[in-house]
Amino acid sequence: MDSFDIFKKLSVGAKFKKPEKCVSNLENDKCSAKQIKIKAVGDNVPNALATFDMMKNMYSLSPLLMDNLMKSGYTVPTPIQTQSIPIMLQKRQIFACAPTGSGKTAAFLVPIIHHLSKPMNKGFRALIVSPTRELAKQTLRECTRLCEGIGLRPHTFTKINKDKEKFNPKLAQKFDILIATPNRLVFLLEQEPPAVELTNIEWLVIDESDKLFETGIRGFRDQLAIIYKACGPNTKRAMFSATYTVEVAKWSKKNLDGLIAVTVGNRNTAVTTIEQDLVFVGNEEGKLIAMRDLVKKGLSPPVLIFLQSKERAKELFSELIYDGINVDVIHADRTQQQRDNTVKAFREGKIWVLICTELMGRGIDFKGVNLVVNYDFPSSAISYIHRIGRTGRAGRPGKAVTFFTNDDKPMLRSIATVMKDSGCPVPNYMLEMKKLHKNTRRKMEKQSIARDEIRAKPHRYKRPNITDKTHSTTTQSKSVSNEDQEKSAKLKVKKNLVSIQPKKDLVSNNLIQSVQQEKKRKLNGEKDSKIKKKIKKK
Ligand SMILES: Nc1ncnc2c1ncn2[C@@H]1O[C@H](COP(=O)(O)OP(=O)(O)OP(=O)(O)O)[C@@H](O)[C@H]1O
């Protein structure tokens, strides 16, 4: 059996055309080695193509687009790309489900760029809807990279104050692809006259489709209905997500003519390259101790820590900032500019540990995140899959640690099941726990658990008085002199910096430089005033 036959065998349900030339080439070998399982259901499913060259030959992809793919380091299509690109190149509507970090963004961008082919001055001809502004900006970056030299002009709205938004429809003539959040788009569509024109949209992509189909008070679903209505009747639609929900599947089947549903791997499982741990921490105090324990044992930045609310994210930030960790926090209360700066600094390796909320749970592609910590237990298995999917992307290894307390036990079974399905060992008792009724589970998913404030107990960990000049991050007794406190603080900072020393091959030079700068700064005793300022700002 040659490599292509293996690839074919592993790709259950999809139709393949055996390539003439590339049976034994490296690209097909790579595909088969990854043990791909692709399922494509629909009438006349186009053949999955194992190389970009095959796509180029069969669909005349432009040499510029091919160059841009190579420049991005995309030498072999990922499994979702092998199947969804040909489907969209044949102008078929698609509902696609593929694991986190598996290259879904390029899977829809490549065919769209091919179809639009060149600028037309007709206004927006493709629309990509993303649930968050951070994800929209990231998609814009990838789109701009893939459009280089082709002349197509992608755009996302950047104005921060909605009242001041003066998006002139005439300006839209200069752009071809719009990437937007539903909130902003609906706001513009509801102006009198509408401030954005979507009648020329040929392709509409709903990224993170299951998120955008969630119901709520003026939920995404209502906004999507307004967006659909504003697009022309001949718009082709494509739905992409890492997780599958029956609602979206049903909706797509009913509303998308000639639909092809594509699933890569098993539905709603985590990526197998992520090592997953569940840690019982007893209570809130135990979480902080466990977190500090992780730091002590040595963290390999970049690290993402998820909390259930912005209030809790701020609280944890106020604790960890004293531990000499290069940490920052991102949540919806921060200004757009602050959020952008934080994301940029984390991407550049200037921040090692980023505390965040669900806002960063979906779609965000930070290169080489080594560890995801679920400080607060995720509210659903779907949320768990997306959160931990920020690591272990594009075939890289990653690690996820999830803390749980007695309060989290009702939801433990569903997370343990995800872990087991992705090949991680889990104690049997977790899998044997009582299964929640669907309605109870849904209710619980919508409510956040009321948790105690994140704050170290005074007898165990004395929070330093931030008005003191020489605060320490260690437990202090009243009798300890200022001099001793200062020494101890410096030692602690030094120890922490050593314990979270990053691995050279995994992080940028920037990161290493900032480790050294930080070390110097901390040891020079400049820490207090900066920390105070930082906390005030957040
Ligand atoms: N063909 C390819 N070869 C190598 N790397 C790729 C390829 N396609 C995409 N990537 C890279 O894989 C990473 C993940 O891609 P992307 O963000 O599109 O994943 P995703 O499937 O949308 O994930 P999520 O479900 O979390 O949104 C990115 O860093 C991207 O640059």
The ligand as an SDF file (V2000), in Angstrom:
LIG
                    3D

 31 33  0  0  0  0  0  0  0  0999 V2000
   -0.8680   24.3490    5.5430 N   0  0  0  0  0  0  0  0  0  0  0  0
   -0.2930   24.7760    6.6450 C   0  0  0  0  0  0  0  0  0  0  0  0
    0.9700   24.4120    6.9580 N   0  0  0  0  0  0  0  0  0  0  0  0
    1.5660   24.8480    8.0920 C   0  0  0  0  0  0  0  0  0  0  0  0
    0.9770   25.6700    8.9910 N   0  0  0  0  0  0  0  0  0  0  0  0
   -0.2800   26.0560    8.7340 C   0  0  0  0  0  0  0  0  0  0  0  0
   -0.9750   25.6630    7.5640 C   0  0  0  0  0  0  0  0  0  0  0  0
   -2.1920   26.2350    7.5820 N   0  0  0  0  0  0  0  0  0  0  0  0
   -2.2540   26.9610    8.7110 C   0  0  0  0  0  0  0  0  0  0  0  0
   -1.1150   26.8710    9.4140 N   0  0  0  0  0  0  0  0  0  0  0  0
   -0.7840   27.5060   10.7170 C   0  0  0  0  0  0  0  0  0  0  0  0
   -1.4910   26.7880   11.7170 O   0  0  0  0  0  0  0  0  0  0  0  0
   -1.8390   27.6500   12.7970 C   0  0  0  0  0  0  0  0  0  0  0  0
   -3.3010   27.4920   13.1440 C   0  0  0  0  0  0  0  0  0  0  0  0
   -4.0910   27.9320   12.0820 O   0  0  0  0  0  0  0  0  0  0  0  0
   -5.5200   28.6180   12.3190 P   0  0  0  0  0  0  0  0  0  0  0  0
   -5.4050   29.7420   13.2810 O   0  0  0  0  0  0  0  0  0  0  0  0
   -6.1180   28.8850   10.9940 O   0  0  0  0  0  0  0  0  0  0  0  0
   -6.2600   27.4060   13.0540 O   0  0  0  0  0  0  0  0  0  0  0  0
   -7.8110   27.1760   13.3090 P   0  0  0  0  0  0  0  0  0  0  0  0
   -8.1290   25.8210   12.8000 O   0  0  0  0  0  0  0  0  0  0  0  0
   -8.6110   28.3150   12.7630 O   0  0  0  0  0  0  0  0  0  0  0  0
   -7.8460   27.1520   14.9040 O   0  0  0  0  0  0  0  0  0  0  0  0
   -9.0280   27.5710   15.9240 P   0  0  0  0  0  0  0  0  0  0  0  0
  -10.0780   26.4950   15.8290 O   0  0  0  0  0  0  0  0  0  0  0  0
   -8.3760   27.5850   17.2430 O   0  0  0  0  0  0  0  0  0  0  0  0
   -9.5600   28.8790   15.4690 O   0  0  0  0  0  0  0  0  0  0  0  0
   -1.5010   29.0610   12.3460 C   0  0  0  0  0  0  0  0  0  0  0  0
   -0.3250   29.4690   12.9940 O   0  0  0  0  0  0  0  0  0  0  0  0
   -1.2810   28.9400   10.8490 C   0  0  0  0  0  0  0  0  0  0  0  0
   -0.3340   29.8640   10.3980 O   0  0  0  0  0  0  0  0  0  0  0  0
  1  2  1  0
  2  3  1  0
  2  7  2  0
  3  4  2  0
  4  5  1  0
  5  6  2  0
  6  7  1  0
  6 10  1  0
  7  8  1  0
  8  9  2  0
  9 10  1  0
 10 11  1  0
 11 12  1  0
 11 30  1  0
 12 13  1  0
 13 14  1  0
 13 28  1  0
 14 15  1  0
 15 16  1  0
 16 17  2  0
 16 18  1  0
 16 19  1  0
 19 20  1  0
 20 21  2  0
 20 22  1  0
 20 23  1  0
 23 24  1  0
 24 25  2  0
 24 26  1  0
 24 27  1  0
 28 29  1  0
 28 30  1  0
 30 31  1  0
M  END
$$$$
